[in-house]
Amino acid sequence: MIRRGADKADEGFTLIELIVASALTILVVVAVGGLLISANKAQTSTRAATASATLGQLVARSVTQGVANATAVTVTTDPVSGAQLLQARVYSMTAASDPTQTNASIGCSAWYFNPAGGGSIYVKTVFPAAAIAMPTGAPDSTWEIIGSGLGANVAAAQSSTVFATPNGTRVDLKFDVVNGSQKPVHIETTVHIANTTPVSSPCF
């Protein structure tokens, strides 16, 4: 009897038991794998949305800060390519100069929207003041791309232009930032010029 009990205990799992155990293991692995994939997709989507929103904020902040101390602004649009150039005559707000007293503190700033390749926005400022021409296609190294390295492209909002100056005393900024396969992040803001007596020379 003892030998028979030992022999029975040594028999192990039956084929049906192994099949059931394997099926349950596969179900658990599939379920856990699905959760991990979903979590990874959600994390990737969140990172893309954060990067897109950050890029949009960088562009808006650059234009807002630049235009806030401008004496005049203008926008030039290329009707063929859709490229735009926002120009502003600005004061340098450095401690070394008094912008209300010296012409040396006057500079020119420009923001260039290039629609090619998904769209990009660049910025350039020159002191002392000198007119900044609109580039043809991709600008040279004197321009700085805003949001470089974020892995997102700036694209013009549908049925609109990126820059607009309806009455010359404000700048309307409107664009979408590509957000991977998700809905683009929309950025829209208006910046008013504080100076009541516009002066544009020699910037434009």
Order of alpha helices (4+ residues) and beta strands (2+ residues): alpha-alpha-beta-beta-beta-beta-beta-beta-beta-beta-beta
